[in-house]
């Protein structure tokens, strides 16, 4: 019988998820700050992954000493690697690319569409899973989420701070779709190896194509950027990648994935405040109303859902 968490454990779990949501919310801010210097998307993503890599390797080695070996076949290792590449290379690269064109606050709202994609993929029986028909409440939440996204999108079309709203929105929404596919496909593998070990293996696997992409595009020139770029890269690697992924994992242990997804839905609010005060982005009334609709929709999905893994980005 599963032991119920004490009140102190519950609030510690909620605090860890809340803190992780704040860390994830700073990602777009740090990326936009880095784009003020001469650096492109794949270079910045490579710095993030390389600075995070030693931590994931060390944690994976520590877990291998504490836990029984992961008994996976060659095909299962390949599937695990492909999932990591999907979730942390493709999804992250599309996200970084989208931030070239749109504001950090709009990016966070659009990216938050991924729980609805998870719901739709489950309803369609994605990755050979049994179809899960959405409830009426979940259908209402889908409507609210997409209405909020459309309202926020329309309210940002004329914003001078954005280079190409349509193109940026395309890349960010594609990132959310790819990340949702990663979440849906990773359920069984997480059951096999555990959430923390799976995250480490997935991040290590994703680092390889990221570095190869960089080498093909730029060669061996990773040491040629201004000093602030490296500090921003270190911040993204540690405070936006390593720490929040494990805080989320520890939070889920204490409060459950459904509650964790609800607490984590405060992320867009953090991003809006940070983008206003740090980047001086202008927030439109439509964006505020759209954000509230998205949060209500995601809240309803998280309340009725039971996702095993809410690591984002």
N, C-alpha and C positions, 0 to 999 in steps of 0.2 A: 504494500500500500504506500502511495506517494505521500511523504510528509508535507503538510501545509507550511509555507513559510511564515515566520513570525512577523509581527508588524514592523519591527526594525529591519528585517531582511527585505520585506516588501518595499519599504521606503528607500532603502539603499539601492535596490534594483531599479526603482523608478528614477532615482537621482542619476544613476549611471546611464540610463537610456536618455534622460533629459540632457545630460552633459555630452553624450555622443551625438545627439541631434544638433547641439550647438556647434560641435567640432565639424560635423558634416556640412553645416550651413555656412561655415567660413570658406569652404572650398572655392566657390565661385568668386568670392572677394579676393582671395589670394591669387587666383588665376588672372583676374582682371588687373590686379596690381602688377603681376609679372608681365602682362601684355603691354605695359607702358614702356617696356624695354624691348630691344630687338631680339625676340625669340618667338618661335612658332609652336603650334600645338604639340607635335610629336616630340620636339625637344623638351618642352616643359613636362610632358607626361613621362618621358624617359627619366628625367631628374627625379620626379616623384617616386617612380617605381624603384630606381636604384637606391635612393635614400631609405626607402622602406624595406628593401630586400634583406639586409642583414638581420633585421629584427624578426622577420618571418622565418628565416633559416634557423636562427637561434631558438625561436619558440618551437618550431617543428622538431628540432633535435631534442629539445627538452621533453616534449610530449612523447617522442619515440622511446625515451628512456623510462617514462612513467607508465605508458600504456602498452598493451599488447600490440604486436606488429599488425599493420593494416593488411589483411589477407585479401588482396585484390588480384584479379587476373590481368593479363597484359591488356586486354580490351577494356577492362574497367579503368586501368590507369590512363589509357588513352582518352576514354570518355571524361575522366576527371580533368585531364589537361585541357581538353577542348572546352569544357565548361568554364574553367578558369580564364582561358583566352577569350571566350565569349563575354564573360561578365566583367573582366578587369582590363582587357586590352581593347576590344571593339567598342564596348559600351563607354569606357572612359575616353577613348580617342574621339568618338562622335560627340561626347559631352564637351570636351576641351575645344573641339572644332566649333561647336555651336556658340561658345562663349566669345569667339572672335567677333561675332556679328550682333549679339544681343546683350542686354544688361544682365547682371547677376541675379537680380530679383525676378525678372521674367523667366530666366533659365530655371530657377528653383521651382517656380510654379509649374512650368511645363514638365520638368523632370518628375514631379510628383504624380504624374499620370501613371507611373509604372504599376501601382497596386491594381488599377483598373485593368491593365493588360494581363496581370497575373490572373485576375478573376475571369477574363475572357478566354485566356489560354486553357484554364482549367475547365471552363464550360465547353470548349471545343475538343477536349480530350487530348491536349498537346503532349507530345513525347510519349505516346502510348499509354497515357494515364486514363483512368476511368473518368468519364465526363461527370462534372459536378454542376448541376443546374443552378444558376443564381436565384436567390430568393427575390421576392418583390421588393424588399427593402434594399437589397444590393442593386437591383435595377434602378431604383430611385437614386441611390448613391452614384451610380454611373452617370445618370442624367445631370445631377448636380455638379459632379466633377468636370464633365465636358462643357457644361454651360459656363462654369467658372473660368475654365481655360480659354474659351472663346471670348468671354468678356475681357479677361486680362490681356489677351492677344490684341483685340480691337483697340483697347485703350493704350496700347504701346506702339501702334503703327506709325504715329507721327512723332515719336520721341527722337530727338536729334542725337541722343547718345548711342543710338543703334545704327549699325552699318547696313544690315539687311535682315529685317525681322523675319520674313518668310523663310529665308535660307537657314538662319540661325535656329528658328523654331523647328524646321525639318530635322536638323541634326540632333537637337536635344530630344525631340519626341522619338526619333529612331533609337537614340541611346536608351531611353526608357523602355522601348519595346524589346531591344536586345537584352537589357538587364532583366526584364521580366521573364524572358525565355531562359536565362541563366538560373533564375530562382526556381522556376517550375521544373527545369531539368535536373536541378541539384538535390531535390528532396531525398531521393533514394540513396545517393552517394553520401549525403550527410548522415543518414541513418547507419551507413556502413562504417564510416571512419570518425564521426563526430564533427560538430560544427567548427571547433577551433582548428583541428588538424586539417579539415577540408579547406578552411579559409587560407591557411598557410600554404598548402599545396597549390591551391588555385592561384594565389598571388605569385608564387614562384614560377608557375607555368606561364602566366601572363607576361612576366618580365622578359622572357626570351623573345617573343615576336615584337615586343615594344622596342627592345634594343636593336634587333635586326632591322626593323623599320627605320629607326634613326640612322643606323650605319649606312643603309642603302641610300637614304635621302641626303645625309650630311657628311658621311664619313667619320673620321676620328677627330671631331672638333668640339667635343662636349665641354672642354675647359675654356672656351672662348667667350663666355657670356659675362655681363657685368656682375659684380659681387652680390648686389641685392637679389639677383635671380636665384643664386644658390641658397641664400637664406630662406627665400620663399619656397624653393624646392624642398629644403629640409623641413620646413614647417608643414608643407603638404604631405611629405612622406611620413612624418611622425604624428602630428596633431590632427591631420585630416584623414589619415589612412590607418596606421597601426593602432593607435590608442582607441579611436571610436569603434573599430571593428570588434575589439575584445571587450570594450565596455558594453556594447550591445549584447554580445554573447553572455556576459555575466549577468546583465540585466534580465535577459530572457529566462535564465535559470531561476531567477527569483520571482518574476511577476508574470511569466508566460509570454508567448509571442504575440497574442492578440492584444494584451495590455501594452506591450512594448511598442507595437505599431501605432497605437493611439497616442502614447506619450511622444513618440518620434515625429508625429504629424505637426508639432510646433516648429519644425525646421524652416519652412518658408517664412514664418513670422520673423525668426532670427535673421534670415537673409535679407528681408526687406529693411529691417532696422539697420543692419550693418551696411548694406549698400547705400542707404540714405546718408549715414553719418561718416562712413569711411570713403566711399566712392563718389558721394554727392550726386547719386542718381535721383532723378525725379520720379516719384511714385504717383500715378494717376488715380483718380477716384475709382475708375473702372477696375484698375488692378487690385485695389484694396477689396472691393466687393467680390471680384473674381477669386481672390485668394481665400476669402471666407467661404465661398461656395465650394472650392476645391477641398478645403480643410474639413468641412462638414461631410462631403462625399467620401473622403479618405477615412475619416473617423468612423463612418458607418461600415465601410468595408473592413476596417481593422477590428471593429467591435464584433462583427459576425464571422470574421475570418480566423484562420489558424495557421499563419505562415510560420514555417520552422526557421527561416533565415531572413532577417531584415537588414543585413549588411548592405549598405548602399554605396554607390559610387565606385 
